[in-house]
Amino acid sequence: MTSMRRTSLLALFLAASVAVTGCSTVNRLNPFNKGDEGPQEVASEGERIAIVAADQTLEVAEALKGADFFLPTPEVNASWSLPGGSPEQSMGHVEAGGSLSIAWKRGFGAGSDRGAHVTATPVAANGKIYVMDGEASVSAFDAQSGAQLWRTNLRPESKRDKEAFGGGLALADGKLYVTSGYRFAAQLNADTGAVTWRTSTEQPIHAAPTVSGGRVFAVAVDNTLLTFDAATGATGWTYQALSESARILAASSPAVSGDTVVASFGSGELVALRAANGNDLWNEALSRANRNNALSEIRDIPGRPVIYQGDVFAVSHSGVFAATDLRTGQARWSLPVTGITSPWPAGDVVYVVSKAGEVICVARESGQIYWITDLGKDRESNGGGFMGIGKKKFTTRPIWSSPLLASNKLILAGSTGELVALNAKTGVVEKTVNLGSPTLISPIAVAGTVYVATDKAQLIALR
């Protein structure tokens, strides 16, 4: 099976899988429920109410066709500490990329195959960029030259954990934090790669942690938000969201603003909690019923929620893209978008990418649409049967990463092995770069350079 097809299948067919991994069967019990160890909040069962009307459609607003809007001036950033760049998972408008010419490529270990997947977004600070391969080996490279500085293999030797995938990286205060599908969270010295603490978890963690205010936040595969003391790795409070047997085998990194942490789950819940103690502030279900599409019942929110200027933006696989007031939890507007990525708000607008490959520019205040660019058009491929087996033919569209707004360009990478740059004001495709390998990992930008980690475990720098 080709690498491109593997990447597409990971995004499409795992959406109909139950939430299990190669190393563990999902346990819905709280892994840290060992007595009086701090408050624990558990979501109550309740009726899911659709917040998008069944007849709502996605179309450009007549009044906004060709209209201009405000974007902040691009600024050079020296670091990218989390998958979304900051604890809010929001970076506004960065200056980077130049002509988007490939400066260098470096391999960093095991790429994606049948039992492993490269899923970690790179992070960077102090002239170093950090990546994790498909088998939990973490590497540091010189951000300018691409020279490897160190490599640490975190894969456990236990027979119980023969296979796993997923996880991610975060930086804070000179420390590198790692979570993994091999069921652990760890802290490494960012200069040497030495492990300073490692804490086992009952469930795999498929997404990167978020580090803020001396705490590490991470979502486990059983819809549990876990917390750890950043200095020691000691476990803190936990929050158990609704159980969900069918979900995408991916997970989201929480967003933190002040003392509020916002997390999304496979149940389609968007939840705000007190970062200090886990007390529940509000809970919103991004759900849209669709009798004509069974996959709409997969309610997962696999992309990161993003906090920007008092609002939370998130998109669900169930077909809801919503702006929610951070303080009250009230939905400000919603659109019928099915997505597996993270939105990107900046200035007057917020960008989102649908699972079908539509890049959508939305007015941040009203939810009206400025433009839609379909990157799936003319990029369809034909397949046969399920996972290429059988006689039944079908057509698939490429899957695209979350966007990056850099130097007035909206940059995405995709399962076609392309990096595409769109004009951020008009949506017109201005440049396409052949990366040589598919990827679903979002590009990042540091010190004027765009970095992409690919399915083949290659780190690519573009300037």
C-alpha positions as a Markdown table, in Angstrom:
| # | Residue | x | y | z |
|---|---|---|---|---|
| 1 | Met | 0.0 | 0.0 | 0.0 |
| 2 | Thr | 1.4 | 3.4 | -0.9 |
| 3 | Ser | 2.3 | 6.0 | 1.7 |
| 4 | Met | -0.3 | 8.4 | 0.3 |
| 5 | Arg | -3.0 | 5.8 | 0.6 |
| 6 | Arg | -2.0 | 5.0 | 4.1 |
| 7 | Thr | -2.3 | 8.6 | 5.1 |
| 8 | Ser | -5.7 | 8.9 | 3.5 |
| 9 | Leu | -6.9 | 5.7 | 5.1 |
| 10 | Leu | -5.7 | 6.9 | 8.5 |
| 11 | Ala | -8.0 | 9.9 | 8.2 |
| 12 | Leu | -10.9 | 8.3 | 6.5 |
| 13 | Phe | -11.3 | 4.7 | 7.6 |
| 14 | Leu | -10.2 | 5.1 | 11.2 |
| 15 | Ala | -13.1 | 7.4 | 11.5 |
| 16 | Ala | -15.4 | 4.4 | 11.6 |
| 17 | Ser | -13.2 | 2.4 | 14.0 |
| 18 | Val | -13.9 | 1.9 | 17.7 |
| 19 | Ala | -11.5 | 3.6 | 20.1 |
| 20 | Val | -8.9 | 0.9 | 20.6 |
| 21 | Thr | -5.2 | 0.8 | 20.1 |
| 22 | Gly | -2.6 | -1.9 | 19.4 |
| 23 | Cys | -1.3 | -1.7 | 22.9 |
| 24 | Ser | -4.4 | -1.5 | 25.0 |
| 25 | Thr | -8.1 | -2.0 | 25.1 |
| 26 | Val | -10.0 | 1.2 | 26.0 |
| 27 | Asn | -10.8 | 1.3 | 29.7 |
| 28 | Arg | -13.4 | 3.9 | 30.6 |
| 29 | Leu | -12.4 | 4.0 | 34.2 |
| 30 | Asn | -10.5 | 7.0 | 35.6 |
| 31 | Pro | -6.8 | 5.9 | 35.7 |
| 32 | Phe | -6.0 | 8.1 | 38.6 |
| 33 | Asn | -9.1 | 7.4 | 40.8 |
| 34 | Lys | -7.1 | 6.1 | 43.8 |
| 35 | Gly | -8.8 | 7.9 | 46.6 |
| 36 | Asp | -8.7 | 11.5 | 47.7 |
| 37 | Glu | -6.2 | 12.9 | 45.1 |
| 38 | Gly | -8.0 | 16.1 | 44.3 |
| 39 | Pro | -11.3 | 16.9 | 42.6 |
| 40 | Gln | -12.7 | 14.9 | 39.7 |
| 41 | Glu | -15.4 | 16.0 | 37.4 |
| 42 | Val | -17.5 | 13.5 | 35.4 |
| 43 | Ala | -19.7 | 14.5 | 32.6 |
| 44 | Ser | -23.3 | 13.5 | 33.1 |
| 45 | Glu | -25.3 | 11.6 | 30.5 |
| 46 | Gly | -27.8 | 13.8 | 28.6 |
| 47 | Glu | -29.5 | 14.4 | 25.4 |
| 48 | Arg | -27.4 | 15.7 | 22.5 |
| 49 | Ile | -29.0 | 18.7 | 20.9 |
| 50 | Ala | -27.9 | 19.7 | 17.4 |
| 51 | Ile | -26.7 | 23.3 | 17.2 |
| 52 | Val | -26.7 | 23.4 | 13.4 |
| 53 | Ala | -30.0 | 23.2 | 11.6 |
| 54 | Ala | -30.4 | 20.2 | 9.2 |
| 55 | Asp | -31.2 | 22.5 | 6.3 |
| 56 | Gln | -28.3 | 25.0 | 6.9 |
| 57 | Thr | -26.0 | 25.2 | 3.9 |
| 58 | Leu | -22.4 | 26.4 | 3.3 |
| 59 | Glu | -22.2 | 29.3 | 0.8 |
| 60 | Val | -20.4 | 32.6 | 0.3 |
| 61 | Ala | -22.4 | 35.6 | 1.6 |
| 62 | Glu | -23.5 | 37.8 | -1.2 |
| 63 | Ala | -22.5 | 40.9 | 0.7 |
| 64 | Leu | -19.0 | 39.6 | 1.3 |
| 65 | Lys | -18.1 | 38.5 | -2.2 |
| 66 | Gly | -14.8 | 40.2 | -3.1 |
| 67 | Ala | -14.9 | 42.3 | 0.1 |
| 68 | Asp | -11.6 | 43.1 | 1.9 |
| 69 | Phe | -11.0 | 42.4 | 5.6 |
| 70 | Phe | -8.4 | 43.2 | 8.2 |
| 71 | Leu | -5.5 | 40.9 | 8.9 |
| 72 | Pro | -2.8 | 41.8 | 11.5 |
| 73 | Thr | 0.7 | 42.7 | 10.2 |
| 74 | Pro | 2.9 | 39.5 | 10.1 |
| 75 | Glu | 5.4 | 39.2 | 12.9 |
| 76 | Val | 8.5 | 37.1 | 13.2 |
| 77 | Asn | 8.2 | 34.6 | 16.1 |
| 78 | Ala | 11.2 | 33.1 | 17.8 |
| 79 | Ser | 9.5 | 30.0 | 19.2 |
| 80 | Trp | 6.7 | 27.5 | 18.6 |
| 81 | Ser | 6.1 | 25.8 | 21.9 |
| 82 | Leu | 2.9 | 23.8 | 21.3 |
| 83 | Pro | 1.2 | 22.3 | 18.2 |
| 84 | Gly | -0.8 | 25.5 | 17.9 |
| 85 | Gly | 2.1 | 27.7 | 18.8 |
| 86 | Ser | 0.9 | 29.0 | 22.2 |
| 87 | Pro | -1.2 | 27.8 | 25.2 |
| 88 | Glu | -4.3 | 29.4 | 23.4 |
| 89 | Gln | -3.3 | 27.3 | 20.3 |
| 90 | Ser | -3.4 | 30.6 | 18.4 |
| 91 | Met | -0.6 | 32.5 | 16.7 |
| 92 | Gly | -2.4 | 35.2 | 14.7 |
| 93 | His | -0.2 | 36.1 | 11.7 |
| 94 | Val | 3.5 | 35.1 | 11.5 |
| 95 | Glu | 6.1 | 36.2 | 9.1 |
| 96 | Ala | 7.7 | 33.2 | 7.4 |
| 97 | Gly | 8.2 | 31.2 | 4.3 |
| 98 | Gly | 9.6 | 33.6 | 1.8 |
| 99 | Ser | 9.4 | 32.0 | -1.6 |
| 100 | Leu | 8.7 | 28.6 | 0.1 |
| 101 | Ser | 11.8 | 27.0 | -1.4 |
| 102 | Ile | 13.0 | 23.8 | 0.3 |
| 103 | Ala | 16.2 | 24.7 | 2.2 |
| 104 | Trp | 16.9 | 21.2 | 3.6 |
| 105 | Lys | 15.4 | 17.8 | 4.4 |
| 106 | Arg | 16.4 | 15.6 | 7.3 |
| 107 | Gly | 15.2 | 12.1 | 8.3 |
| 108 | Phe | 14.3 | 11.6 | 12.0 |
| 109 | Gly | 13.5 | 7.9 | 12.4 |
| 110 | Ala | 10.7 | 5.5 | 11.7 |
| 111 | Gly | 8.0 | 6.7 | 9.3 |
| 112 | Ser | 4.4 | 5.6 | 9.2 |
| 113 | Asp | 3.7 | 2.0 | 8.4 |
| 114 | Arg | 1.0 | -0.6 | 9.3 |
| 115 | Gly | 1.7 | -0.3 | 13.0 |
| 116 | Ala | 3.1 | 3.2 | 13.5 |
| 117 | His | 2.2 | 6.7 | 12.4 |
| 118 | Val | 4.0 | 10.0 | 12.6 |
| 119 | Thr | 1.5 | 12.3 | 14.2 |
| 120 | Ala | 3.5 | 14.8 | 16.4 |
| 121 | Thr | 3.6 | 18.4 | 15.2 |
| 122 | Pro | 7.2 | 19.8 | 15.5 |
| 123 | Val | 7.9 | 22.4 | 18.3 |
| 124 | Ala | 10.8 | 24.8 | 18.4 |
| 125 | Ala | 12.7 | 27.3 | 20.6 |
| 126 | Asn | 16.2 | 28.6 | 21.2 |
| 127 | Gly | 17.4 | 27.7 | 17.7 |
| 128 | Lys | 16.3 | 24.1 | 18.0 |
| 129 | Ile | 13.4 | 22.2 | 16.5 |
| 130 | Tyr | 12.1 | 19.0 | 18.0 |
| 131 | Val | 10.3 | 16.1 | 16.3 |
| 132 | Met | 9.0 | 12.6 | 17.3 |
| 133 | Asp | 8.9 | 9.6 | 14.9 |
| 134 | Gly | 6.4 | 6.8 | 14.6 |
| 135 | Glu | 8.0 | 4.7 | 17.4 |
| 136 | Ala | 8.4 | 7.3 | 20.1 |
| 137 | Ser | 12.0 | 8.4 | 19.3 |
| 138 | Val | 12.4 | 12.2 | 20.0 |
| 139 | Ser | 15.1 | 14.2 | 18.1 |
| 140 | Ala | 16.4 | 17.7 | 18.2 |
| 141 | Phe | 17.8 | 19.5 | 15.2 |
| 142 | Asp | 19.5 | 22.8 | 14.6 |
| 143 | Ala | 16.8 | 25.0 | 13.2 |
| 144 | Gln | 19.1 | 26.8 | 10.8 |
| 145 | Ser | 21.3 | 24.0 | 9.3 |
| 146 | Gly | 19.2 | 20.9 | 10.1 |
| 147 | Ala | 22.1 | 19.2 | 11.9 |
| 148 | Gln | 20.9 | 16.6 | 14.4 |
| 149 | Leu | 21.8 | 17.5 | 18.0 |
| 150 | Trp | 20.5 | 14.5 | 19.9 |
| 151 | Arg | 18.0 | 11.6 | 19.8 |
| 152 | Thr | 16.3 | 9.8 | 22.7 |
| 153 | Asn | 14.3 | 6.6 | 22.2 |
| 154 | Leu | 11.3 | 6.5 | 24.6 |
| 155 | Arg | 9.7 | 3.3 | 23.3 |
| 156 | Pro | 9.2 | 1.0 | 26.3 |
| 157 | Glu | 10.7 | -2.5 | 26.3 |
| 158 | Ser | 7.7 | -4.1 | 27.9 |
| 159 | Lys | 6.1 | -7.0 | 26.0 |
| 160 | Arg | 2.7 | -5.4 | 26.8 |
| 161 | Asp | 3.5 | -2.4 | 24.6 |
| 162 | Lys | 4.7 | -3.9 | 21.3 |
| 163 | Glu | 2.8 | -1.5 | 19.1 |
| 164 | Ala | 1.3 | 2.0 | 19.6 |
| 165 | Phe | 1.1 | 5.3 | 17.7 |
| 166 | Gly | 0.4 | 8.9 | 18.3 |
| 167 | Gly | 1.4 | 11.4 | 20.9 |
| 168 | Gly | 3.1 | 14.7 | 20.7 |
| 169 | Leu | 5.5 | 17.4 | 22.0 |
| 170 | Ala | 5.4 | 20.7 | 24.0 |
| 171 | Leu | 8.0 | 23.1 | 25.3 |
| 172 | Ala | 8.0 | 25.2 | 28.4 |
| 173 | Asp | 10.8 | 26.7 | 30.5 |
| 174 | Gly | 13.6 | 24.9 | 28.8 |
| 175 | Lys | 11.9 | 21.5 | 29.2 |
| 176 | Leu | 10.5 | 19.3 | 26.5 |
| 177 | Tyr | 7.2 | 17.4 | 27.3 |
| 178 | Val | 6.2 | 14.2 | 25.6 |
| 179 | Thr | 3.0 | 12.2 | 25.5 |
| 180 | Ser | 2.7 | 8.9 | 23.7 |
| 181 | Gly | 0.4 | 6.1 | 22.5 |
| 182 | Tyr | 2.7 | 3.9 | 24.5 |
| 183 | Arg | 0.9 | 5.2 | 27.6 |
| 184 | Phe | 3.2 | 7.7 | 29.3 |
| 185 | Ala | 3.9 | 11.3 | 29.7 |
| 186 | Ala | 7.5 | 12.5 | 30.2 |
| 187 | Gln | 9.8 | 15.5 | 30.6 |
| 188 | Leu | 13.1 | 15.8 | 28.8 |
| 189 | Asn | 16.0 | 18.2 | 29.1 |
| 190 | Ala | 15.5 | 20.3 | 25.9 |
| 191 | Asp | 19.3 | 20.7 | 25.5 |
| 192 | Thr | 20.4 | 17.1 | 26.0 |
| 193 | Gly | 17.4 | 14.9 | 25.6 |
| 194 | Ala | 17.9 | 13.4 | 29.1 |
| 195 | Val | 14.7 | 12.1 | 30.7 |
| 196 | Thr | 14.0 | 14.0 | 34.0 |
| 197 | Trp | 10.6 | 12.3 | 34.8 |
| 198 | Arg | 8.3 | 9.7 | 33.2 |
| 199 | Thr | 4.8 | 8.9 | 34.4 |
| 200 | Ser | 2.8 | 5.9 | 33.1 |
| 201 | Thr | -0.9 | 6.3 | 32.1 |
| 202 | Glu | -3.6 | 3.6 | 31.9 |
| 203 | Gln | -4.7 | 4.7 | 28.4 |
| 204 | Pro | -2.7 | 5.8 | 25.3 |
| 205 | Ile | -2.4 | 9.5 | 24.6 |
| 206 | His | -2.7 | 10.2 | 20.9 |
| 207 | Ala | -2.1 | 14.0 | 20.9 |
| 208 | Ala | 0.4 | 16.5 | 22.2 |
| 209 | Pro | 0.2 | 17.9 | 25.8 |
| 210 | Thr | -0.4 | 21.5 | 26.6 |
| 211 | Val | 1.8 | 23.0 | 29.3 |
| 212 | Ser | 0.7 | 26.1 | 31.1 |
| 213 | Gly | 0.9 | 27.5 | 34.7 |
| 214 | Gly | 3.0 | 24.6 | 36.0 |
| 215 | Arg | 0.6 | 21.9 | 34.7 |
| 216 | Val | 0.6 | 19.5 | 31.9 |
| 217 | Phe | -2.8 | 18.8 | 30.2 |
| 218 | Ala | -3.4 | 15.8 | 27.9 |
| 219 | Val | -6.4 | 14.0 | 26.6 |
| 220 | Ala | -6.3 | 10.1 | 26.7 |
| 221 | Val | -8.0 | 7.8 | 24.3 |
| 222 | Asp | -10.8 | 7.0 | 26.7 |
| 223 | Asn | -12.0 | 10.7 | 26.7 |
| 224 | Thr | -10.2 | 11.6 | 29.9 |
| 225 | Leu | -8.4 | 14.9 | 30.4 |
| 226 | Leu | -5.3 | 14.1 | 32.5 |
| 227 | Thr | -3.2 | 16.6 | 34.4 |
| 228 | Phe | 0.4 | 16.3 | 35.7 |
| 229 | Asp | 2.6 | 18.5 | 37.8 |
| 230 | Ala | 5.1 | 20.0 | 35.2 |
| 231 | Ala | 8.0 | 19.9 | 37.7 |
| 232 | Thr | 7.6 | 16.3 | 39.0 |
| 233 | Gly | 5.2 | 14.4 | 36.8 |
| 234 | Ala | 2.9 | 13.7 | 39.7 |
| 235 | Thr | -0.7 | 13.2 | 38.6 |
| 236 | Gly | -3.3 | 15.8 | 39.4 |
| 237 | Trp | -7.0 | 16.2 | 38.8 |
| 238 | Thr | -8.8 | 14.4 | 36.0 |
| 239 | Tyr | -12.0 | 15.0 | 34.0 |
| 240 | Gln | -14.0 | 12.2 | 32.4 |
| 241 | Ala | -16.0 | 13.1 | 29.4 |
| 242 | Leu | -18.9 | 11.0 | 27.9 |
| 243 | Ser | -17.9 | 7.6 | 26.7 |
| 244 | Glu | -17.9 | 7.1 | 23.0 |
| 245 | Ser | -17.2 | 3.7 | 21.4 |
| 246 | Ala | -16.8 | 5.1 | 17.8 |
| 247 | Arg | -14.3 | 7.8 | 17.2 |
| 248 | Ile | -11.4 | 8.9 | 15.1 |
| 249 | Leu | -8.1 | 7.4 | 16.4 |
| 250 | Ala | -6.6 | 10.8 | 16.9 |
| 251 | Ala | -7.0 | 13.3 | 19.7 |
| 252 | Ser | -6.8 | 17.0 | 20.5 |
| 253 | Ser | -4.6 | 19.2 | 22.6 |
| 254 | Pro | -6.4 | 21.4 | 25.1 |
| 255 | Ala | -6.2 | 25.2 | 24.8 |
| 256 | Val | -5.5 | 27.3 | 27.9 |
| 257 | Ser | -6.2 | 31.0 | 28.6 |
| 258 | Gly | -5.5 | 32.2 | 32.1 |
| 259 | Asp | -7.2 | 29.9 | 34.6 |
| 260 | Thr | -9.5 | 28.3 | 31.9 |
| 261 | Val | -8.6 | 25.1 | 30.0 |
| 262 | Val | -10.8 | 24.1 | 27.0 |
| 263 | Ala | -10.7 | 20.5 | 25.9 |
| 264 | Ser | -12.4 | 18.6 | 23.1 |
| 265 | Phe | -13.3 | 14.9 | 23.1 |
| 266 | Gly | -14.4 | 12.0 | 20.9 |
| 267 | Ser | -17.9 | 12.4 | 22.2 |
| 268 | Gly | -18.2 | 15.8 | 20.4 |
| 269 | Glu | -18.1 | 17.7 | 23.7 |
| 270 | Leu | -16.3 | 21.0 | 24.0 |
| 271 | Val | -15.7 | 21.5 | 27.7 |
| 272 | Ala | -14.2 | 24.5 | 29.7 |
| 273 | Leu | -12.8 | 23.8 | 33.1 |
| 274 | Arg | -10.9 | 25.6 | 35.9 |
| 275 | Ala | -7.2 | 24.9 | 35.2 |
| 276 | Ala | -6.4 | 24.9 | 38.9 |
| 277 | Asn | -8.9 | 22.2 | 40.0 |
| 278 | Gly | -10.9 | 20.9 | 37.1 |
| 279 | Asn | -14.2 | 22.4 | 38.1 |
| 280 | Asp | -16.6 | 22.4 | 35.2 |
| 281 | Leu | -17.5 | 25.8 | 33.8 |
| 282 | Trp | -19.5 | 24.9 | 30.7 |
| 283 | Asn | -20.0 | 22.1 | 28.2 |
| 284 | Glu | -21.2 | 22.3 | 24.6 |
| 285 | Ala | -21.9 | 19.5 | 22.2 |
| 286 | Leu | -20.8 | 20.2 | 18.6 |
| 287 | Ser | -23.4 | 17.8 | 17.1 |
| 288 | Arg | -25.3 | 17.8 | 13.8 |
| 289 | Ala | -27.7 | 15.0 | 13.0 |
| 290 | Asn | -27.7 | 13.8 | 9.4 |
| 291 | Arg | -29.9 | 10.9 | 8.4 |
| 292 | Asn | -28.2 | 10.6 | 5.0 |
| 293 | Asn | -24.6 | 10.2 | 6.4 |
| 294 | Ala | -23.9 | 7.6 | 9.0 |
| 295 | Leu | -20.4 | 9.0 | 9.6 |
| 296 | Ser | -22.0 | 12.1 | 11.1 |
| 297 | Glu | -22.6 | 10.0 | 14.1 |
| 298 | Ile | -18.9 | 10.1 | 14.7 |
| 299 | Arg | -19.0 | 13.2 | 16.8 |
| 300 | Asp | -15.3 | 13.5 | 17.5 |
| 301 | Ile | -13.5 | 16.8 | 17.6 |
| 302 | Pro | -10.0 | 15.7 | 16.7 |
| 303 | Gly | -8.7 | 19.1 | 15.9 |
| 304 | Arg | -7.5 | 21.5 | 18.6 |
| 305 | Pro | -9.9 | 24.1 | 20.0 |
| 306 | Val | -8.5 | 27.5 | 19.5 |
| 307 | Ile | -8.9 | 30.5 | 21.8 |
| 308 | Tyr | -8.8 | 34.0 | 20.2 |
| 309 | Gln | -10.0 | 37.3 | 21.6 |
| 310 | Gly | -12.5 | 35.8 | 24.0 |
| 311 | Asp | -13.9 | 33.2 | 21.7 |
| 312 | Val | -13.3 | 29.5 | 21.3 |
| 313 | Phe | -13.3 | 28.0 | 17.7 |
| 314 | Ala | -13.6 | 24.3 | 17.1 |
| 315 | Val | -14.9 | 22.0 | 14.3 |
| 316 | Ser | -16.3 | 18.5 | 14.7 |
| 317 | His | -16.5 | 15.4 | 12.5 |
| 318 | Ser | -20.2 | 15.5 | 13.1 |
| 319 | Gly | -20.5 | 18.6 | 10.9 |
| 320 | Val | -20.4 | 21.7 | 13.2 |
| 321 | Phe | -17.9 | 24.6 | 13.1 |
| 322 | Ala | -18.7 | 26.9 | 15.9 |
| 323 | Ala | -17.6 | 30.1 | 17.7 |
| 324 | Thr | -18.3 | 29.9 | 21.5 |
| 325 | Asp | -18.0 | 32.6 | 24.1 |
| 326 | Leu | -15.1 | 31.6 | 26.3 |
| 327 | Arg | -16.6 | 33.1 | 29.5 |
| 328 | Thr | -20.2 | 31.9 | 29.2 |
| 329 | Gly | -20.1 | 28.9 | 26.8 |
| 330 | Gln | -22.8 | 30.4 | 24.6 |
| 331 | Ala | -22.5 | 29.6 | 20.9 |
| 332 | Arg | -22.1 | 32.8 | 18.9 |
| 333 | Trp | -22.6 | 31.2 | 15.5 |
| 334 | Ser | -22.2 | 27.9 | 13.8 |
| 335 | Leu | -21.7 | 26.5 | 10.3 |
| 336 | Pro | -22.2 | 23.0 | 8.8 |
| 337 | Val | -18.6 | 22.1 | 8.3 |
| 338 | Thr | -17.3 | 18.6 | 8.8 |
| 339 | Gly | -13.6 | 18.7 | 9.8 |
| 340 | Ile | -10.8 | 16.9 | 11.5 |
| 341 | Thr | -8.4 | 19.9 | 11.8 |
| 342 | Ser | -7.9 | 23.0 | 13.8 |
| 343 | Pro | -9.3 | 26.5 | 12.8 |
| 344 | Trp | -7.0 | 29.5 | 12.5 |
| 345 | Pro | -8.4 | 32.9 | 13.6 |
| 346 | Ala | -6.6 | 36.1 | 12.8 |
| 347 | Gly | -7.9 | 39.7 | 12.6 |
| 348 | Asp | -11.4 | 39.8 | 11.2 |
| 349 | Val | -11.6 | 36.2 | 10.0 |
| 350 | Val | -11.1 | 32.6 | 10.9 |
| 351 | Tyr | -10.0 | 29.9 | 8.5 |
| 352 | Val | -11.1 | 26.3 | 8.6 |
| 353 | Val | -10.5 | 23.3 | 6.4 |
| 354 | Ser | -13.2 | 20.7 | 5.8 |
| 355 | Lys | -12.6 | 17.0 | 5.5 |
| 356 | Ala | -13.6 | 17.3 | 1.8 |
| 357 | Gly | -10.7 | 19.7 | 1.2 |
| 358 | Glu | -12.6 | 23.0 | 1.2 |
| 359 | Val | -10.6 | 25.9 | 2.7 |
| 360 | Ile | -13.2 | 28.4 | 4.1 |
| 361 | Cys | -12.6 | 32.0 | 5.1 |
| 362 | Val | -15.3 | 33.1 | 7.7 |
| 363 | Ala | -16.0 | 36.5 | 9.2 |
| 364 | Arg | -15.0 | 36.0 | 12.8 |
| 365 | Glu | -17.8 | 38.1 | 14.3 |
| 366 | Ser | -20.8 | 37.0 | 12.2 |
| 367 | Gly | -20.0 | 33.6 | 10.9 |
| 368 | Gln | -20.6 | 34.7 | 7.3 |
| 369 | Ile | -18.4 | 33.4 | 4.6 |
| 370 | Tyr | -16.0 | 35.5 | 2.5 |
| 371 | Trp | -14.7 | 32.7 | 0.2 |
| 372 | Ile | -14.4 | 29.0 | -0.3 |
| 373 | Thr | -11.5 | 27.3 | -2.2 |
| 374 | Asp | -11.9 | 23.6 | -3.0 |
| 375 | Leu | -8.5 | 21.9 | -2.9 |
| 376 | Gly | -10.2 | 18.5 | -3.5 |
| 377 | Lys | -11.3 | 19.5 | -7.0 |
| 378 | Asp | -9.2 | 17.8 | -9.7 |
| 379 | Arg | -7.2 | 15.9 | -7.0 |
| 380 | Glu | -9.6 | 13.0 | -6.7 |
| 381 | Ser | -8.2 | 9.4 | -6.8 |
| 382 | Asn | -10.0 | 6.1 | -7.5 |
| 383 | Gly | -9.8 | 3.1 | -5.2 |
| 384 | Gly | -11.3 | -0.4 | -5.2 |
| 385 | Gly | -13.1 | -2.0 | -2.4 |
| 386 | Phe | -12.4 | -1.4 | 1.3 |
| 387 | Met | -8.7 | -0.5 | 1.8 |
| 388 | Gly | -8.1 | -1.3 | -1.9 |
| 389 | Ile | -9.5 | -4.8 | -1.7 |
| 390 | Gly | -12.5 | -6.0 | -3.7 |
| 391 | Lys | -14.3 | -5.0 | -6.8 |
| 392 | Lys | -16.4 | -2.0 | -5.6 |
| 393 | Lys | -14.9 | 1.2 | -6.9 |
| 394 | Phe | -15.0 | 4.6 | -5.1 |
| 395 | Thr | -13.5 | 8.0 | -5.4 |
| 396 | Thr | -11.5 | 9.6 | -2.6 |
| 397 | Arg | -10.3 | 13.2 | -2.0 |
| 398 | Pro | -7.0 | 14.2 | -0.5 |
| 399 | Ile | -6.9 | 15.1 | 3.2 |
| 400 | Trp | -5.3 | 18.4 | 4.2 |
| 401 | Ser | -3.7 | 19.6 | 7.4 |
| 402 | Ser | -4.7 | 22.5 | 9.6 |
| 403 | Pro | -3.7 | 25.9 | 8.0 |
| 404 | Leu | -0.9 | 28.2 | 8.9 |
| 405 | Leu | -1.2 | 31.9 | 8.3 |
| 406 | Ala | 2.3 | 33.2 | 7.3 |
| 407 | Ser | 3.2 | 36.4 | 5.4 |
| 408 | Asn | -0.3 | 36.8 | 3.9 |
| 409 | Lys | -0.4 | 33.2 | 2.7 |
| 410 | Leu | -2.5 | 30.4 | 4.0 |
| 411 | Ile | -0.3 | 27.3 | 4.0 |
| 412 | Leu | -1.5 | 23.7 | 4.1 |
| 413 | Ala | 0.1 | 20.3 | 3.6 |
| 414 | Gly | -1.8 | 17.2 | 2.3 |
| 415 | Ser | -2.0 | 13.5 | 1.7 |
| 416 | Thr | -1.0 | 14.2 | -1.9 |
| 417 | Gly | 2.5 | 15.1 | -0.8 |
| 418 | Glu | 1.9 | 18.8 | -1.7 |
| 419 | Leu | 2.4 | 22.0 | 0.3 |
| 420 | Val | -0.1 | 24.6 | -1.0 |
| 421 | Ala | -0.1 | 28.3 | -0.4 |
| 422 | Leu | -3.2 | 30.3 | -0.9 |
| 423 | Asn | -3.6 | 34.1 | -1.0 |
| 424 | Ala | -5.1 | 34.8 | 2.5 |
| 425 | Lys | -7.4 | 37.5 | 1.2 |
| 426 | Thr | -8.8 | 35.9 | -1.9 |
| 427 | Gly | -8.2 | 32.1 | -1.5 |
| 428 | Val | -6.4 | 31.9 | -4.9 |
| 429 | Val | -3.7 | 29.2 | -4.9 |
| 430 | Glu | -0.4 | 31.0 | -5.4 |
| 431 | Lys | 2.1 | 28.2 | -5.1 |
| 432 | Thr | 2.4 | 24.4 | -4.8 |
| 433 | Val | 5.5 | 22.6 | -3.5 |
| 434 | Asn | 6.2 | 18.9 | -3.9 |
| 435 | Leu | 7.3 | 17.6 | -0.5 |
| 436 | Gly | 7.9 | 14.1 | -1.8 |
| 437 | Ser | 5.8 | 12.6 | 1.0 |
| 438 | Pro | 2.2 | 12.9 | 2.3 |
| 439 | Thr | 1.5 | 14.5 | 5.6 |
| 440 | Leu | -1.5 | 15.4 | 7.8 |
| 441 | Ile | 0.7 | 17.3 | 10.3 |
| 442 | Ser | 0.2 | 21.1 | 10.3 |
| 443 | Pro | 3.2 | 23.2 | 9.2 |
| 444 | Ile | 4.8 | 25.5 | 11.8 |
| 445 | Ala | 6.8 | 28.7 | 11.4 |
| 446 | Val | 9.8 | 29.9 | 13.4 |
| 447 | Ala | 12.2 | 32.7 | 12.8 |
| 448 | Gly | 11.1 | 33.2 | 9.2 |
| 449 | Thr | 11.2 | 29.5 | 8.2 |
| 450 | Val | 8.3 | 27.1 | 7.7 |
| 451 | Tyr | 8.8 | 23.5 | 8.9 |
| 452 | Val | 6.9 | 20.4 | 7.9 |
| 453 | Ala | 7.1 | 16.8 | 9.3 |
| 454 | Thr | 6.0 | 14.2 | 6.8 |
| 455 | Asp | 4.6 | 10.7 | 6.8 |
| 456 | Lys | 8.1 | 9.3 | 6.0 |
| 457 | Ala | 9.6 | 11.0 | 9.1 |
| 458 | Gln | 11.3 | 13.7 | 7.2 |
| 459 | Leu | 11.6 | 17.2 | 8.6 |
| 460 | Ile | 11.6 | 19.8 | 5.8 |
| 461 | Ala | 12.6 | 23.5 | 6.1 |
| 462 | Leu | 11.2 | 26.0 | 3.6 |
| 463 | Arg | 12.3 | 29.6 | 3.2 |
